[in-house]
């Protein structure tokens, strides 16, 4: 199915985990809530505005996939490869991204409230204007991350690796947990 174009858009609850290759597939606006895509190869797949709410994408290969404005609320992306993926304006509210490889994806203006990003590799990630309220970033690698205007209200960064310079453009509150060597964040206006 490599390079396939979906002519239908409803795979609600389907198990696509055994599909050998969805690399480069055109799944724009596909209706895939609760679909099982664990370990699927979705490298360079076009998934803009797809509904992947509560989908299982555990250990999936989403290298350079386009997920612009995709609904990934509550999705399991633990251990997934999202390197270089386009996730701007995606809804990742309460998504599980624990241990995911998120090297240099675009997460600008993405919604990540209460997302689990623990132990994730986010080095070089664009998180400009992203909402990370209540997100778990414990143990995450945030080196080289762009947090300009990011919202970190109530987020746990207590064991994340990042510098004061990377942290300064973000906003938080008294509930934002920071590594002990960093100064408090500015609070949102």
N, C-alpha and C positions, 0 to 999 in steps of 0.2 A: 504494500500500500504506500510505498515511498513516493512522495510527491503527489499523492492523491488529492482530489478535490471532493469535499463532501457536498453532495447534491441534496442531501437531507440534513436536517439539523437536530433531530431528536434521537439521542442515544441514552435517554434517561435511565440511569441505573445499570447500564450495560457493563459487562466485564470485558474490557479491552486489554487486559494485562497480557494476554497471550498473543496479541497482534505483534508479529515479528518486527515490523518497522513502520512507524508513522512519521518518520523523518521527513520534513518538508511538506507535510500534509496541510492542506488549506481547510481549516476547521473554524473559520471566522463565524462568530455568532452561534456556534454549535451549542446545543442544549445537552450538557453532560453532567447534571448534578448527580452526586453519589456514584458516578462511574468509577470502576476499578481500572486505573491506568498505572498501577504499581509496576515499576521497573520498565515501563514502556519507553521506547525510543521516540521522543518528540523533538529531537534536535531540529532547529530551524523551522519548526511548525508554526503556522499562522493561526493563532488562537485569540485574536483581538475580539473583545466583547463577548467571548465565550462564557457560558454559565457552567462553572466547575465547582459550584457550591458543594461543600462536604465531599468532594471527590477524593479518591485515594490515589495520590501521585507519589507515594513513598518510593524513594530511590529511582525515580524517573529521570531520564536524560532530557532536560529542557534547555540544553546548550543553545544559546542565541535564539531561543523561541520568542515569538512576539505575542505577548499577553497584555497588550495595551487595553486598559479598561476592562479586563477580565474579572469575573466574579469568582474569587477563590475563597470566599468566606467559609471558615471552618474546614478548609481542605487540609489533607495530610501531605505535606511536601517534605517530610523528614528525610534527610539523607539525599535529597534530589540535587541534581546538577543544574543550577540556574545561571551558570557563568555567562555573562554577556547578554542575558535575557532582557527584553524590553517589557518592563512591568509598570511603566508610568501610569498613574491613575487607576491601578488595579486595586480591588478590594480584597485585602488579605486579613480582614478582621478575624481574630481568634484562629488563624491558620497555624498549623504546626510546621515550622521550618527548622526544627532542632537538628543541628548537625548538617544543614544544607550548605552546599557550595554556591555562594552568591558573590563570586568575584566579578566585580565591575558590571553588574547589571544596572539598569536604569530603574530606580524606584521613586523617581520624582513624583510628588503629590500622591503617592500611594497611601492607602489606608491600612495601617497595621496595628490598630488598637488590640491589646491583649494577645498579640501574636507571640508564639514561642520561637525565639531566635537564639535560644541557648546553644552555645558551642558552634554556632554558624560562622562560616568564613565570609565576612562582608567587606573584605579589604578592597578599597578603591570604589566602593559603591556610591552611587548618586542617590542620596536620601533627601534632597532639597524639598522642603515643604511637606515631607512625609509626616503622617500622624502615627507616632509610636507610643501613644498614651497607654500606660499599663503593660507595655511589652516586656517580655523577659529576654534580656540581652546578656544574661550572665554567661561569662566565659566566651563571648563572641569576639571575633577578631574584627575590630573596626578601624584598623590602620588605614590611613589615607582616605577615609570616608568623608563625603561632603554632607554635613548636617545643617546647611544654611536654612534657617527658618523651620527646621524640624521641630516637632512637638514631642517632648520626652516626659510629659507630666505623668508621674507615678511609675515610670519605667525603671526596671532593675538593670543597671549597668555596673553593679558592684564589683564584678570580676571581669568586666570587659577590658579589652586592650585598646586604648585610645589615648590621645594626648589632650592637654588643655586646649591647644589651638584647634583641634578637630571638634571639640565639644562647644567652644564658645559661641558659635553662631546659632546654636539651638536654644530652645526655651524649655523650662521645666517648672517644678514646684518643690515644696518641702518634702514631698513623698517620692521624689526621684532619687534613687539610690545610686551613688557614684562611687568609683574606686576611691580609697582614702587619700590618695595623693592629688586628687583634683579638686579645684575650687567649685563651689555651688554654681548652678546655672542661673541665668537671668530668668525671671519669672515672666510669664505671658502678660501682655497688657490687656 
